[in-house]
């Protein structure tokens, strides 16, 4: 691990210290976690979906689902 410095506003540092105290973790640990979550997440290679299989409608037909009642 390497040491670095970050400049934060007083209120940001106070909030970070409070979050560290509540969680029982160090400020440095919270900063490392935040960097991993915000900057080091893998980029998706294509569309992301919450379903399996082929889509039944295109985005052009999005509102037509309400016509099928």
PDB file of N, H, CA, C and O in Angstrom:
ATOM      1  N   UNK A   1       0.826  -1.168   0.000  1.00  0.00           N
ATOM      2  CA  UNK A   1       0.000   0.000   0.000  1.00  0.00           C
ATOM      3  C   UNK A   1       0.876   1.238   0.000  1.00  0.00           C
ATOM      4  O   UNK A   1       1.968   1.235   0.569  1.00  0.00           O
ATOM      5  N   UNK A   2       0.400   2.295  -0.637  1.00  0.00           N
ATOM      6  H   UNK A   2      -0.487   2.298  -1.099  1.00  0.00           H
ATOM      7  CA  UNK A   2       1.120   3.557  -0.656  1.00  0.00           C
ATOM      8  C   UNK A   2       0.306   4.629   0.041  1.00  0.00           C
ATOM      9  O   UNK A   2      -0.925   4.597   0.027  1.00  0.00           O
ATOM     10  N   UNK A   3       0.991   5.564   0.643  1.00  0.00           N
ATOM     11  H   UNK A   3       1.990   5.590   0.655  1.00  0.00           H
ATOM     12  CA  UNK A   3       0.332   6.655   1.359  1.00  0.00           C
ATOM     13  C   UNK A   3       0.059   7.798   0.382  1.00  0.00           C
ATOM     14  O   UNK A   3       0.871   8.089  -0.496  1.00  0.00           O
ATOM     15  N   UNK A   4      -1.103   8.441   0.551  1.00  0.00           N
ATOM     16  H   UNK A   4      -1.762   8.205   1.264  1.00  0.00           H
ATOM     17  CA  UNK A   4      -1.436   9.614  -0.243  1.00  0.00           C
ATOM     18  C   UNK A   4      -2.178  10.616   0.627  1.00  0.00           C
ATOM     19  O   UNK A   4      -2.619  10.286   1.728  1.00  0.00           O
ATOM     20  N   UNK A   5      -2.313  11.828   0.137  1.00  0.00           N
ATOM     21  H   UNK A   5      -1.954  12.096  -0.757  1.00  0.00           H
ATOM     22  CA  UNK A   5      -3.047  12.850   0.867  1.00  0.00           C
ATOM     23  C   UNK A   5      -4.232  13.307   0.038  1.00  0.00           C
ATOM     24  O   UNK A   5      -4.172  13.381  -1.190  1.00  0.00           O
ATOM     25  N   UNK A   6      -5.312  13.612   0.745  1.00  0.00           N
ATOM     26  H   UNK A   6      -5.362  13.552   1.742  1.00  0.00           H
ATOM     27  CA  UNK A   6      -6.520  14.097   0.095  1.00  0.00           C
ATOM     28  C   UNK A   6      -7.004  15.312   0.870  1.00  0.00           C
ATOM     29  O   UNK A   6      -7.046  15.289   2.100  1.00  0.00           O
ATOM     30  N   UNK A   7      -7.365  16.355   0.170  1.00  0.00           N
ATOM     31  H   UNK A   7      -7.332  16.374  -0.829  1.00  0.00           H
ATOM     32  CA  UNK A   7      -7.901  17.548   0.817  1.00  0.00           C
ATOM     33  C   UNK A   7      -9.422  17.456   0.828  1.00  0.00           C
ATOM     34  O   UNK A   7     -10.052  17.282  -0.215  1.00  0.00           O
ATOM     35  N   UNK A   8     -10.005  17.575   2.022  1.00  0.00           N
ATOM     36  H   UNK A   8      -9.493  17.716   2.870  1.00  0.00           H
ATOM     37  CA  UNK A   8     -11.456  17.547   2.180  1.00  0.00           C
ATOM     38  C   UNK A   8     -11.902  18.803   2.915  1.00  0.00           C
ATOM     39  O   UNK A   8     -11.145  19.378   3.697  1.00  0.00           O
ATOM     40  N   UNK A   9     -13.132  19.220   2.658  1.00  0.00           N
ATOM     41  H   UNK A   9     -13.747  18.753   2.022  1.00  0.00           H
ATOM     42  CA  UNK A   9     -13.697  20.317   3.436  1.00  0.00           C
ATOM     43  C   UNK A   9     -13.946  19.829   4.852  1.00  0.00           C
ATOM     44  O   UNK A   9     -14.083  18.628   5.086  1.00  0.00           O
ATOM     45  N   UNK A  10     -14.005  20.762   5.798  1.00  0.00           N
ATOM     46  H   UNK A  10     -13.894  21.738   5.608  1.00  0.00           H
ATOM     47  CA  UNK A  10     -14.184  20.391   7.205  1.00  0.00           C
ATOM     48  C   UNK A  10     -15.415  19.525   7.408  1.00  0.00           C
ATOM     49  O   UNK A  10     -15.368  18.533   8.135  1.00  0.00           O
ATOM     50  N   UNK A  11     -16.518  19.899   6.765  1.00  0.00           N
ATOM     51  H   UNK A  11     -16.556  20.705   6.174  1.00  0.00           H
ATOM     52  CA  UNK A  11     -17.761  19.127   6.941  1.00  0.00           C
ATOM     53  C   UNK A  11     -17.671  17.736   6.321  1.00  0.00           C
ATOM     54  O   UNK A  11     -18.284  16.793   6.822  1.00  0.00           O
ATOM     55  N   UNK A  12     -16.914  17.603   5.237  1.00  0.00           N
ATOM     56  H   UNK A  12     -16.416  18.369   4.830  1.00  0.00           H
ATOM     57  CA  UNK A  12     -16.725  16.284   4.629  1.00  0.00           C
ATOM     58  C   UNK A  12     -15.915  15.382   5.554  1.00  0.00           C
ATOM     59  O   UNK A  12     -16.260  14.218   5.759  1.00  0.00           O
ATOM     60  N   UNK A  13     -14.841  15.927   6.109  1.00  0.00           N
ATOM     61  H   UNK A  13     -14.561  16.873   5.942  1.00  0.00           H
ATOM     62  CA  UNK A  13     -14.011  15.141   7.014  1.00  0.00           C
ATOM     63  C   UNK A  13     -14.771  14.782   8.288  1.00  0.00           C
ATOM     64  O   UNK A  13     -14.642  13.669   8.798  1.00  0.00           O
ATOM     65  N   UNK A  14     -15.558  15.720   8.799  1.00  0.00           N
ATOM     66  H   UNK A  14     -15.663  16.624   8.384  1.00  0.00           H
ATOM     67  CA  UNK A  14     -16.352  15.438   9.999  1.00  0.00           C
ATOM     68  C   UNK A  14     -17.353  14.313   9.730  1.00  0.00           C
ATOM     69  O   UNK A  14     -17.524  13.420  10.560  1.00  0.00           O
ATOM     70  N   UNK A  15     -18.006  14.358   8.585  1.00  0.00           N
ATOM     71  H   UNK A  15     -17.867  15.083   7.911  1.00  0.00           H
ATOM     72  CA  UNK A  15     -18.962  13.305   8.230  1.00  0.00           C
ATOM     73  C   UNK A  15     -18.255  11.967   8.052  1.00  0.00           C
ATOM     74  O   UNK A  15     -18.770  10.927   8.463  1.00  0.00           O
ATOM     75  N   UNK A  16     -17.091  11.995   7.446  1.00  0.00           N
ATOM     76  H   UNK A  16     -16.673  12.840   7.112  1.00  0.00           H
ATOM     77  CA  UNK A  16     -16.315  10.769   7.245  1.00  0.00           C
ATOM     78  C   UNK A  16     -15.870  10.181   8.576  1.00  0.00           C
ATOM     79  O   UNK A  16     -15.943   8.969   8.779  1.00  0.00           O
ATOM     80  N   UNK A  17     -15.413  11.029   9.472  1.00  0.00           N
ATOM     81  H   UNK A  17     -15.353  12.013   9.306  1.00  0.00           H
ATOM     82  CA  UNK A  17     -15.009  10.546  10.798  1.00  0.00           C
ATOM     83  C   UNK A  17     -16.193   9.970  11.570  1.00  0.00           C
ATOM     84  O   UNK A  17     -16.057   8.954  12.251  1.00  0.00           O
ATOM     85  N   UNK A  18     -17.351  10.614  11.465  1.00  0.00           N
ATOM     86  H   UNK A  18     -17.462  11.440  10.912  1.00  0.00           H
ATOM     87  CA  UNK A  18     -18.551  10.111  12.145  1.00  0.00           C
ATOM     88  C   UNK A  18     -18.958   8.752  11.577  1.00  0.00           C
ATOM     89  O   UNK A  18     -19.322   7.847  12.328  1.00  0.00           O
ATOM     90  N   UNK A  19     -18.897   8.609  10.255  1.00  0.00           N
ATOM     91  H   UNK A  19     -18.601   9.344   9.645  1.00  0.00           H
ATOM     92  CA  UNK A  19     -19.233   7.329   9.625  1.00  0.00           C
ATOM     93  C   UNK A  19     -18.257   6.244  10.054  1.00  0.00           C
ATOM     94  O   UNK A  19     -18.656   5.101  10.275  1.00  0.00           O
ATOM     95  N   UNK A  20     -16.988   6.593  10.173  1.00  0.00           N
ATOM     96  H   UNK A  20     -16.664   7.521   9.994  1.00  0.00           H
ATOM     97  CA  UNK A  20     -15.979   5.624  10.613  1.00  0.00           C
ATOM     98  C   UNK A  20     -16.251   5.198  12.053  1.00  0.00           C
ATOM     99  O   UNK A  20     -16.158   4.015  12.380  1.00  0.00           O
ATOM    100  N   UNK A  21     -16.587   6.157  12.910  1.00  0.00           N
ATOM    101  H   UNK A  21     -16.663   7.118  12.644  1.00  0.00           H
ATOM    102  CA  UNK A  21     -16.866   5.824  14.313  1.00  0.00           C
ATOM    103  C   UNK A  21     -18.102   4.932  14.423  1.00  0.00           C
ATOM    104  O   UNK A  21     -18.118   3.978  15.201  1.00  0.00           O
ATOM    105  N   UNK A  22     -19.141   5.247  13.638  1.00  0.00           N
ATOM    106  H   UNK A  22     -19.129   6.022  13.006  1.00  0.00           H
ATOM    107  CA  UNK A  22     -20.367   4.430  13.679  1.00  0.00           C
ATOM    108  C   UNK A  22     -20.118   3.007  13.210  1.00  0.00           C
ATOM    109  O   UNK A  22     -20.691   2.059  13.746  1.00  0.00           O
ATOM    110  N   UNK A  23     -19.262   2.864  12.207  1.00  0.00           N
ATOM    111  H   UNK A  23     -18.797   3.635  11.772  1.00  0.00           H
ATOM    112  CA  UNK A  23     -19.044   1.536  11.614  1.00  0.00           C
ATOM    113  C   UNK A  23     -17.922   0.756  12.293  1.00  0.00           C
ATOM    114  O   UNK A  23     -17.742  -0.434  12.035  1.00  0.00           O
ATOM    115  N   UNK A  24     -17.166   1.434  13.164  1.00  0.00           N
ATOM    116  H   UNK A  24     -17.312   2.400  13.374  1.00  0.00           H
ATOM    117  CA  UNK A  24     -16.051   0.754  13.813  1.00  0.00           C
ATOM    118  C   UNK A  24     -14.881   0.504  12.871  1.00  0.00           C
ATOM    119  O   UNK A  24     -14.066  -0.388  13.105  1.00  0.00           O
ATOM    120  N   UNK A  25     -14.803   1.287  11.816  1.00  0.00           N
ATOM    121  H   UNK A  25     -15.465   2.012  11.625  1.00  0.00           H
ATOM    122  CA  UNK A  25     -13.722   1.148  10.847  1.00  0.00           C
ATOM    123  C   UNK A  25     -12.927   2.437  10.800  1.00  0.00           C
ATOM    124  O   UNK A  25     -13.356   3.457  11.341  1.00  0.00           O
ATOM    125  N   UNK A  26     -11.789   2.399  10.168  1.00  0.00           N
ATOM    126  H   UNK A  26     -11.441   1.571   9.729  1.00  0.00           H
ATOM    127  CA  UNK A  26     -10.956   3.599  10.076  1.00  0.00           C
ATOM    128  C   UNK A  26     -11.410   4.478   8.919  1.00  0.00           C
ATOM    129  O   UNK A  26     -12.072   4.021   7.988  1.00  0.00           O
ATOM    130  N   UNK A  27     -11.035   5.756   9.004  1.00  0.00           N
ATOM    131  H   UNK A  27     -10.497   6.127   9.761  1.00  0.00           H
ATOM    132  CA  UNK A  27     -11.311   6.686   7.916  1.00  0.00           C
ATOM    133  C   UNK A  27     -10.637   6.190   6.638  1.00  0.00           C
ATOM    134  O   UNK A  27     -11.242   6.226   5.567  1.00  0.00           O
ATOM    135  N   UNK A  28      -9.408   5.734   6.740  1.00  0.00           N
ATOM    136  H   UNK A  28      -8.917   5.705   7.610  1.00  0.00           H
ATOM    137  CA  UNK A  28      -8.679   5.248   5.572  1.00  0.00           C
ATOM    138  C   UNK A  28      -9.395   4.063   4.920  1.00  0.00           C
ATOM    139  O   UNK A  28      -9.459   3.964   3.695  1.00  0.00           O
ATOM    140  N   UNK A  29      -9.925   3.182   5.739  1.00  0.00           N
ATOM    141  H   UNK A  29      -9.874   3.263   6.734  1.00  0.00           H
ATOM    142  CA  UNK A  29     -10.636   2.019   5.194  1.00  0.00           C
ATOM    143  C   UNK A  29     -11.889   2.452   4.437  1.00  0.00           C
ATOM    144  O   UNK A  29     -12.191   1.911   3.374  1.00  0.00           O
ATOM    145  N   UNK A  30     -12.613   3.422   4.979  1.00  0.00           N
ATOM    146  H   UNK A  30     -12.367   3.861   5.843  1.00  0.00           H
ATOM    147  CA  UNK A  30     -13.802   3.919   4.288  1.00  0.00           C
ATOM    148  C   UNK A  30     -13.438   4.607   2.975  1.00  0.00           C
ATOM    149  O   UNK A  30     -14.143   4.453   1.977  1.00  0.00           O
ATOM    150  N   UNK A  31     -12.355   5.355   2.972  1.00  0.00           N
ATOM    151  H   UNK A  31     -11.782   5.480   3.782  1.00  0.00           H
ATOM    152  CA  UNK A  31     -11.914   6.020   1.743  1.00  0.00           C
ATOM    153  C   UNK A  31     -11.523   4.987   0.691  1.00  0.00           C
ATOM    154  O   UNK A  31     -11.902   5.117  -0.473  1.00  0.00           O
ATOM    155  N   UNK A  32     -10.771   3.967   1.087  1.00  0.00           N
ATOM    156  H   UNK A  32     -10.463   3.862   2.033  1.00  0.00           H
ATOM    157  CA  UNK A  32     -10.374   2.913   0.131  1.00  0.00           C
ATOM    158  C   UNK A  32     -11.599   2.214  -0.447  1.00  0.00           C
ATOM    159  O   UNK A  32     -11.664   1.952  -1.648  1.00  0.00           O
ATOM    160  N   UNK A  33     -12.565   1.917   0.409  1.00  0.00           N
ATOM    161  H   UNK A  33     -12.512   2.131   1.384  1.00  0.00           H
ATOM    162  CA  UNK A  33     -13.788   1.264  -0.062  1.00  0.00           C
ATOM    163  C   UNK A  33     -14.547   2.161  -1.038  1.00  0.00           C
ATOM    164  O   UNK A  33     -15.037   1.691  -2.065  1.00  0.00           O
ATOM    165  N   UNK A  34     -14.642   3.449  -0.718  1.00  0.00           N
ATOM    166  H   UNK A  34     -14.244   3.831   0.116  1.00  0.00           H
ATOM    167  CA  UNK A  34     -15.348   4.383  -1.598  1.00  0.00           C
ATOM    168  C   UNK A  34     -14.668   4.477  -2.963  1.00  0.00           C
ATOM    169  O   UNK A  34     -15.343   4.520  -3.991  1.00  0.00           O
ATOM    170  N   UNK A  35     -13.347   4.508  -2.977  1.00  0.00           N
ATOM    171  H   UNK A  35     -12.798   4.473  -2.142  1.00  0.00           H
ATOM    172  CA  UNK A  35     -12.608   4.569  -4.242  1.00  0.00           C
ATOM    173  C   UNK A  35     -12.871   3.303  -5.049  1.00  0.00           C
ATOM    174  O   UNK A  35     -13.121   3.372  -6.252  1.00  0.00           O
ATOM    175  N   UNK A  36     -12.815   2.147  -4.390  1.00  0.00           N
ATOM    176  H   UNK A  36     -12.612   2.091  -3.413  1.00  0.00           H
ATOM    177  CA  UNK A  36     -13.084   0.887  -5.106  1.00  0.00           C
ATOM    178  C   UNK A  36     -14.486   0.879  -5.698  1.00  0.00           C
ATOM    179  O   UNK A  36     -14.673   0.479  -6.847  1.00  0.00           O
ATOM    180  N   UNK A  37     -15.463   1.313  -4.928  1.00  0.00           N
ATOM    181  H   UNK A  37     -15.310   1.638  -3.994  1.00  0.00           H
ATOM    182  CA  UNK A  37     -16.850   1.285  -5.402  1.00  0.00           C
ATOM    183  C   UNK A  37     -17.103   2.307  -6.507  1.00  0.00           C
ATOM    184  O   UNK A  37     -17.830   2.019  -7.457  1.00  0.00           O
ATOM    185  N   UNK A  38     -16.522   3.478  -6.395  1.00  0.00           N
ATOM    186  H   UNK A  38     -15.931   3.712  -5.622  1.00  0.00           H
ATOM    187  CA  UNK A  38     -16.811   4.549  -7.348  1.00  0.00           C
ATOM    188  C   UNK A  38     -15.958   4.501  -8.603  1.00  0.00           C
ATOM    189  O   UNK A  38     -16.442   4.835  -9.685  1.00  0.00           O
ATOM    190  N   UNK A  39     -14.721   4.099  -8.488  1.00  0.00           N
ATOM    191  H   UNK A  39     -14.328   3.828  -7.609  1.00  0.00           H
ATOM    192  CA  UNK A  39     -13.807   4.234  -9.613  1.00  0.00           C
ATOM    193  C   UNK A  39     -13.312   2.919 -10.204  1.00  0.00           C
ATOM    194  O   UNK A  39     -12.943   2.873 -11.377  1.00  0.00           O
ATOM    195  N   UNK A  40     -13.300   1.885  -9.437  1.00  0.00           N
ATOM    196  H   UNK A  40     -13.600   1.923  -8.484  1.00  0.00           H
ATOM    197  CA  UNK A  40     -12.676   0.652  -9.900  1.00  0.00           C
ATOM    198  C   UNK A  40     -13.673  -0.442 -10.249  1.00  0.00           C
ATOM    199  O   UNK A  40     -13.307  -1.616 -10.300  1.00  0.00           O
ATOM    200  N   UNK A  41     -14.934  -0.072 -10.492  1.00  0.00           N
ATOM    201  H   UNK A  41     -15.231   0.882 -10.450  1.00  0.00           H
ATOM    202  CA  UNK A  41     -15.929  -1.071 -10.859  1.00  0.00           C
ATOM    203  C   UNK A  41     -15.739  -1.450 -12.326  1.00  0.00           C
ATOM    204  O   UNK A  41     -15.450  -0.584 -13.151  1.00  0.00           O
ATOM    205  N   UNK A  42     -15.895  -2.713 -12.658  1.00  0.00           N
ATOM    206  H   UNK A  42     -16.129  -3.417 -11.987  1.00  0.00           H
ATOM    207  CA  UNK A  42     -15.727  -3.120 -14.058  1.00  0.00           C
ATOM    208  C   UNK A  42     -16.845  -2.540 -14.918  1.00  0.00           C
ATOM    209  O   UNK A  42     -17.999  -2.481 -14.494  1.00  0.00           O
ATOM    210  N   UNK A  43     -16.499  -2.122 -16.110  1.00  0.00           N
ATOM    211  H   UNK A  43     -15.562  -2.170 -16.455  1.00  0.00           H
ATOM    212  CA  UNK A  43     -17.481  -1.595 -17.046  1.00  0.00           C
ATOM    213  C   UNK A  43     -18.156  -2.764 -17.750  1.00  0.00           C
ATOM    214  O   UNK A  43     -17.493  -3.736 -18.113  1.00  0.00           O
ATOM    215  N   UNK A  44     -19.460  -2.682 -17.945  1.00  0.00           N
ATOM    216  H   UNK A  44     -19.999  -1.893 -17.651  1.00  0.00           H
ATOM    217  CA  UNK A  44     -20.177  -3.754 -18.622  1.00  0.00           C
ATOM    218  C   UNK A  44     -19.813  -3.754 -20.103  1.00  0.00           C
ATOM    219  O   UNK A  44     -19.523  -2.711 -20.688  1.00  0.00           O
ATOM    220  N   UNK A  45     -19.835  -4.937 -20.690  1.00  0.00           N
ATOM    221  H   UNK A  45     -20.071  -5.785 -20.214  1.00  0.00           H
ATOM    222  CA  UNK A  45     -19.458  -5.082 -22.090  1.00  0.00           C
ATOM    223  C   UNK A  45     -20.651  -4.888 -23.019  1.00  0.00           C
ATOM    224  O   UNK A  45     -20.477  -4.787 -24.234  1.00  0.00           O
ATOM    225  N   UNK A  46     -21.837  -4.835 -22.473  1.00  0.00           N
ATOM    226  H   UNK A  46     -21.978  -4.917 -21.486  1.00  0.00           H
ATOM    227  CA  UNK A  46     -23.016  -4.696 -23.319  1.00  0.00           C
ATOM    228  C   UNK A  46     -24.213  -4.290 -22.491  1.00  0.00           C
ATOM    229  O   UNK A  46     -24.066  -3.790 -21.376  1.00  0.00           O
ATOM    230  N   UNK A  47     -25.392  -4.503 -23.033  1.00  0.00           N
ATOM    231  H   UNK A  47     -25.511  -4.909 -23.939  1.00  0.00           H
ATOM    232  CA  UNK A  47     -26.606  -4.133 -22.303  1.00  0.00           C
ATOM    233  C   UNK A  47     -26.727  -4.905 -20.994  1.00  0.00           C
ATOM    234  O   UNK A  47     -26.298  -6.054 -20.889  1.00  0.00           O
ATOM    235  N   UNK A  48     -27.308  -4.263 -20.022  1.00  0.00           N
ATOM    236  H   UNK A  48     -27.657  -3.330 -20.108  1.00  0.00           H
ATOM    237  CA  UNK A  48     -27.541  -4.899 -18.732  1.00  0.00           C
ATOM    238  C   UNK A  48     -29.044  -5.073 -18.582  1.00  0.00           C
ATOM    239  O   UNK A  48     -29.803  -4.133 -18.816  1.00  0.00           O
ATOM    240  N   UNK A  49     -29.478  -6.254 -18.197  1.00  0.00           N
ATOM    241  H   UNK A  49     -28.861  -7.018 -18.007  1.00  0.00           H
ATOM    242  CA  UNK A  49     -30.908  -6.537 -18.109  1.00  0.00           C
ATOM    243  C   UNK A  49     -31.245  -7.241 -16.808  1.00  0.00           C
ATOM    244  O   UNK A  49     -30.388  -7.864 -16.181  1.00  0.00           O
ATOM    245  N   UNK A  50     -32.492  -7.133 -16.416  1.00  0.00           N
ATOM    246  H   UNK A  50     -33.188  -6.627 -16.925  1.00  0.00           H
ATOM    247  CA  UNK A  50     -32.969  -7.794 -15.202  1.00  0.00           C
ATOM    248  C   UNK A  50     -33.834  -8.999 -15.536  1.00  0.00           C
ATOM    249  O   UNK A  50     -34.577  -9.473 -14.676  1.00  0.00           O
ATOM    250  N   UNK A  51     -33.759  -9.496 -16.738  1.00  0.00           N
ATOM    251  H   UNK A  51     -33.155  -9.111 -17.436  1.00  0.00           H
ATOM    252  CA  UNK A  51     -34.554 -10.625 -17.156  1.00  0.00           C
ATOM    253  C   UNK A  51     -33.710 -11.579 -17.984  1.00  0.00           C
ATOM    254  O   UNK A  51     -32.614 -11.234 -18.427  1.00  0.00           O
ATOM    255  N   UNK A  52     -34.233 -12.782 -18.187  1.00  0.00           N
ATOM    256  H   UNK A  52     -35.123 -13.062 -17.827  1.00  0.00           H
ATOM    257  CA  UNK A  52     -33.579 -13.768 -19.045  1.00  0.00           C
ATOM    258  C   UNK A  52     -34.351 -13.870 -20.350  1.00  0.00           C
ATOM    259  O   UNK A  52     -35.551 -13.594 -20.382  1.00  0.00           O
ATOM    260  N   UNK A  53     -33.697 -14.253 -21.398  1.00  0.00           N
ATOM    261  H   UNK A  53     -32.723 -14.477 -21.372  1.00  0.00           H
ATOM    262  CA  UNK A  53     -34.369 -14.468 -22.665  1.00  0.00           C
ATOM    263  C   UNK A  53     -34.367 -13.241 -23.553  1.00  0.00           C
ATOM    264  O   UNK A  53     -33.727 -12.231 -23.260  1.00  0.00           O
ATOM    265  N   UNK A  54     -35.097 -13.360 -24.636  1.00  0.00           N
ATOM    266  H   UNK A  54     -35.616 -14.181 -24.874  1.00  0.00           H
ATOM    267  CA  UNK A  54     -35.182 -12.288 -25.619  1.00  0.00           C
ATOM    268  C   UNK A  54     -36.214 -11.251 -25.204  1.00  0.00           C
ATOM    269  O   UNK A  54     -37.250 -11.608 -24.644  1.00  0.00           O
ATOM    270  N   UNK A  55     -35.956  -9.979 -25.464  1.00  0.00           N
ATOM    271  H   UNK A  55     -35.114  -9.689 -25.919  1.00  0.00           H
ATOM    272  CA  UNK A  55     -36.960  -8.952 -25.182  1.00  0.00           C
ATOM    273  C   UNK A  55     -38.186  -9.162 -26.069  1.00  0.00           C
ATOM    274  O   UNK A  55     -38.055  -9.532 -27.236  1.00  0.00           O
ATOM    275  N   UNK A  56     -39.371  -8.926 -25.518  1.00  0.00           N
ATOM    276  H   UNK A  56     -39.477  -8.626 -24.570  1.00  0.00           H
ATOM    277  CA  UNK A  56     -40.594  -9.096 -26.292  1.00  0.00           C
ATOM    278  C   UNK A  56     -40.962  -7.843 -27.065  1.00  0.00           C
ATOM    279  O   UNK A  56     -41.688  -7.926 -28.056  1.00  0.00           O
ATOM    280  N   UNK A  57     -40.482  -6.693 -26.639  1.00  0.00           N
ATOM    281  H   UNK A  57     -39.893  -6.626 -25.834  1.00  0.00           H
ATOM    282  CA  UNK A  57     -40.796  -5.439 -27.308  1.00  0.00           C
ATOM    283  C   UNK A  57     -39.528  -4.607 -27.437  1.00  0.00           C
ATOM    284  O   UNK A  57     -38.593  -4.747 -26.649  1.00  0.00           O
ATOM    285  N   UNK A  58     -39.513  -3.750 -28.432  1.00  0.00           N
ATOM    286  H   UNK A  58     -40.272  -3.637 -29.073  1.00  0.00           H
ATOM    287  CA  UNK A  58     -38.401  -2.811 -28.558  1.00  0.00           C
ATOM    288  C   UNK A  58     -38.715  -1.568 -27.737  1.00  0.00           C
ATOM    289  O   UNK A  58     -39.835  -1.410 -27.252  1.00  0.00           O
ATOM    290  N   UNK A  59     -37.753  -0.705 -27.582  1.00  0.00           N
ATOM    291  H   UNK A  59     -36.843  -0.833 -27.976  1.00  0.00           H
ATOM    292  CA  UNK A  59     -37.987   0.523 -26.830  1.00  0.00           C
ATOM    293  C   UNK A  59     -39.019   1.412 -27.523  1.00  0.00           C
ATOM    294  O   UNK A  59     -39.670   2.227 -26.869  1.00  0.00           O
ATOM    295  N   UNK A  60     -39.173   1.265 -28.837  1.00  0.00           N
ATOM    296  H   UNK A  60     -38.644   0.604 -29.369  1.00  0.00           H
ATOM    297  CA  UNK A  60     -40.166   2.042 -29.581  1.00  0.00           C
ATOM    298  C   UNK A  60     -41.571   1.672 -29.116  1.00  0.00           C
ATOM    299  O   UNK A  60     -42.457   2.526 -29.081  1.00  0.00           O
ATOM    300  N   UNK A  61     -41.779   0.412 -28.762  1.00  0.00           N
ATOM    301  H   UNK A  61     -41.059  -0.282 -28.791  1.00  0.00           H
ATOM    302  CA  UNK A  61     -43.094  -0.074 -28.337  1.00  0.00           C
ATOM    303  C   UNK A  61     -43.278  -0.047 -26.822  1.00  0.00           C
ATOM    304  O   UNK A  61     -44.196  -0.680 -26.301  1.00  0.00           O
ATOM    305  N   UNK A  62     -42.424   0.671 -26.118  1.00  0.00           N
ATOM    306  H   UNK A  62     -41.678   1.185 -26.542  1.00  0.00           H
ATOM    307  CA  UNK A  62     -42.418   0.662 -24.655  1.00  0.00           C
ATOM    308  C   UNK A  62     -43.789   0.908 -24.036  1.00  0.00           C
ATOM    309  O   UNK A  62     -44.195   0.161 -23.145  1.00  0.00           O
ATOM    310  N   UNK A  63     -44.509   1.926 -24.478  1.00  0.00           N
ATOM    311  H   UNK A  63     -44.179   2.532 -25.201  1.00  0.00           H
ATOM    312  CA  UNK A  63     -45.787   2.276 -23.861  1.00  0.00           C
ATOM    313  C   UNK A  63     -46.936   1.384 -24.290  1.00  0.00           C
ATOM    314  O   UNK A  63     -48.012   1.451 -23.695  1.00  0.00           O
ATOM    315  N   UNK A  64     -46.746   0.555 -25.299  1.00  0.00           N
ATOM    316  H   UNK A  64     -45.872   0.500 -25.782  1.00  0.00           H
ATOM    317  CA  UNK A  64     -47.827  -0.303 -25.766  1.00  0.00           C
ATOM    318  C   UNK A  64     -48.243  -1.340 -24.733  1.00  0.00           C
ATOM    319  O   UNK A  64     -49.331  -1.904 -24.841  1.00  0.00           O
ATOM    320  N   UNK A  65     -47.416  -1.601 -23.746  1.00  0.00           N
ATOM    321  H   UNK A  65     -46.532  -1.143 -23.658  1.00  0.00           H
ATOM    322  CA  UNK A  65     -47.766  -2.554 -22.708  1.00  0.00           C
ATOM    323  C   UNK A  65     -49.033  -2.115 -21.973  1.00  0.00           C
ATOM    324  O   UNK A  65     -49.775  -2.954 -21.461  1.00  0.00           O
ATOM    325  N   UNK A  66     -49.281  -0.810 -21.919  1.00  0.00           N
ATOM    326  H   UNK A  66     -48.678  -0.129 -22.334  1.00  0.00           H
ATOM    327  CA  UNK A  66     -50.473  -0.295 -21.231  1.00  0.00           C
ATOM    328  C   UNK A  66     -51.731  -0.448 -22.080  1.00  0.00           C
ATOM    329  O   UNK A  66     -52.837  -0.293 -21.562  1.00  0.00           O
ATOM    330  N   UNK A  67     -51.591  -0.745 -23.353  1.00  0.00           N
ATOM    331  H   UNK A  67     -50.693  -0.871 -23.774  1.00  0.00           H
ATOM    332  CA  UNK A  67     -52.736  -0.896 -24.247  1.00  0.00           C
ATOM    333  C   UNK A  67     -53.320  -2.301 -24.198  1.00  0.00           C
ATOM    334  O   UNK A  67     -54.366  -2.533 -24.805  1.00  0.00           O
ATOM    335  N   UNK A  68     -52.698  -3.243 -23.507  1.00  0.00           N
ATOM    336  H   UNK A  68     -51.848  -3.055 -23.014  1.00  0.00           H
ATOM    337  CA  UNK A  68     -53.083  -4.652 -23.543  1.00  0.00           C
ATOM    338  C   UNK A  68     -54.006  -5.054 -22.400  1.00  0.00           C
ATOM    339  O   UNK A  68     -54.058  -6.235 -22.058  1.00  0.00           O
ATOM    340  N   UNK A  69     -54.711  -4.152 -21.818  1.00  0.00           N
ATOM    341  H   UNK A  69     -54.669  -3.192 -22.096  1.00  0.00           H
ATOM    342  CA  UNK A  69     -55.586  -4.490 -20.677  1.00  0.00           C
ATOM    343  C   UNK A  69     -56.891  -5.063 -21.099  1.00  0.00           C
ATOM    344  O   UNK A  69     -57.723  -5.393 -20.253  1.00  0.00           O
TER     345      UNK A  69
END
